[in-house]
Amino acid sequence: MSTDPFALFDAWYREARETEPNDSNAMALATVSADLQPSVRMVLLKGHGPDGFVFYTNRESRKAQDLHPGARVALLFHWKSLRRQIRIEGSVALASDAESDAYFATRARDSQLGAWASDQSQPLDARATFEARYEEMRARFEGGDVPRPPHWGGYRVTPARIEFWQDRAHRLHERRLFVRTPGGWAEGLLYP
Ligand SMILES: Cc1cc2nc3c(=O)[nH]c(=O)nc-3n(C[C@H](O)[C@H](O)[C@H](O)COP(=O)(O)O)c2cc1C
């Protein structure tokens, strides 16, 4: 049996990309605040490989307060129609400016302007204020490329544990747990 969790992740992710009707790259991101309050929200996986799992967000958002370098986080993928879940625990680091710039440049112009317009997690008096700010940014960058806002960028989660859960008949589900050790990944099977 392979002890490379990334090969197994690739195989399951590829299948999900092909079969899930919506947001197959959506994952729950759980963080913990300085006063130990957990919180969870969905984000989109935008890059992955043996060096980790990358998502992008506003670096002044509520979640960003919890995402200081080295902070512990958890990710969860759930693909309902495949009846599979992947659970990841690890620590987080900022993605590089070059990596964040490169990804930002691939975004639709609307999304690029939205990143400038949004003070994520900050209360707004009215939706109209948000829309006015979007129009302001549209005018500001008219006729040129939209640069990455300084408050927006990527984070990479380096996994320490990855658990693959597969639905099986009679609720005898199967869990394969991979744990990072100094010598590489170790694997164990768990039962429900
Ligand atoms: C399917 C889905 C995907 C999302 N993807 C992202 C994302 O990639 N980045 C992001 O900042 N917010 C994303 N959001 C919005 C977040 O869930 C969240 O509302 C927002 O980031 C603010 O979270 P915070 O207040 O904990 O910082 C997504 C929401 C959904 C439902």
The ligand as an SDF file (V2000), in Angstrom:
LIG
                    3D

 31 33  0  0  0  0  0  0  0  0999 V2000
  -17.8210   27.7480   -1.4330 C   0  0  0  0  0  0  0  0  0  0  0  0
  -17.1690   28.9660   -0.8170 C   0  0  0  0  0  0  0  0  0  0  0  0
  -15.8790   29.3070   -1.1770 C   0  0  0  0  0  0  0  0  0  0  0  0
  -15.2560   30.4240   -0.6190 C   0  0  0  0  0  0  0  0  0  0  0  0
  -13.9620   30.7000   -0.9550 N   0  0  0  0  0  0  0  0  0  0  0  0
  -13.3130   31.7270   -0.3610 C   0  0  0  0  0  0  0  0  0  0  0  0
  -11.9200   31.9550   -0.6340 C   0  0  0  0  0  0  0  0  0  0  0  0
  -11.2600   31.2330   -1.4090 O   0  0  0  0  0  0  0  0  0  0  0  0
  -11.3180   32.9990   -0.0040 N   0  0  0  0  0  0  0  0  0  0  0  0
  -12.0000   33.8130    0.8660 C   0  0  0  0  0  0  0  0  0  0  0  0
  -11.4050   34.7460    1.3890 O   0  0  0  0  0  0  0  0  0  0  0  0
  -13.3130   33.6030    1.1610 N   0  0  0  0  0  0  0  0  0  0  0  0
  -13.9770   32.5780    0.5630 C   0  0  0  0  0  0  0  0  0  0  0  0
  -15.3000   32.3390    0.8680 N   0  0  0  0  0  0  0  0  0  0  0  0
  -15.9580   33.1990    1.8870 C   0  0  0  0  0  0  0  0  0  0  0  0
  -15.5490   32.7140    3.2950 C   0  0  0  0  0  0  0  0  0  0  0  0
  -16.2380   31.5100    3.6340 O   0  0  0  0  0  0  0  0  0  0  0  0
  -15.7700   33.7490    4.3940 C   0  0  0  0  0  0  0  0  0  0  0  0
  -17.1150   34.1590    4.3980 O   0  0  0  0  0  0  0  0  0  0  0  0
  -14.8840   34.9780    4.2350 C   0  0  0  0  0  0  0  0  0  0  0  0
  -13.5790   34.6210    3.7690 O   0  0  0  0  0  0  0  0  0  0  0  0
  -14.7660   35.7350    5.5640 C   0  0  0  0  0  0  0  0  0  0  0  0
  -14.2660   34.8620    6.5470 O   0  0  0  0  0  0  0  0  0  0  0  0
  -13.6380   35.4040    7.9490 P   0  0  0  0  0  0  0  0  0  0  0  0
  -14.5610   36.4910    8.4540 O   0  0  0  0  0  0  0  0  0  0  0  0
  -13.5560   34.2180    8.8370 O   0  0  0  0  0  0  0  0  0  0  0  0
  -12.2660   35.9730    7.6270 O   0  0  0  0  0  0  0  0  0  0  0  0
  -15.9590   31.2340    0.3110 C   0  0  0  0  0  0  0  0  0  0  0  0
  -17.2640   30.8760    0.6800 C   0  0  0  0  0  0  0  0  0  0  0  0
  -17.8620   29.7700    0.1250 C   0  0  0  0  0  0  0  0  0  0  0  0
  -19.2640   29.3850    0.5660 C   0  0  0  0  0  0  0  0  0  0  0  0
  1  2  1  0
  2  3  1  0
  2 30  2  0
  3  4  2  0
  4  5  1  0
  4 28  1  0
  5  6  2  0
  6  7  1  0
  6 13  1  0
  7  8  2  0
  7  9  1  0
  9 10  1  0
 10 11  2  0
 10 12  1  0
 12 13  2  0
 13 14  1  0
 14 15  1  0
 14 28  1  0
 15 16  1  0
 16 17  1  0
 16 18  1  0
 18 19  1  0
 18 20  1  0
 20 21  1  0
 20 22  1  0
 22 23  1  0
 23 24  1  0
 24 25  2  0
 24 26  1  0
 24 27  1  0
 28 29  2  0
 29 30  1  0
 30 31  1  0
M  END
$$$$
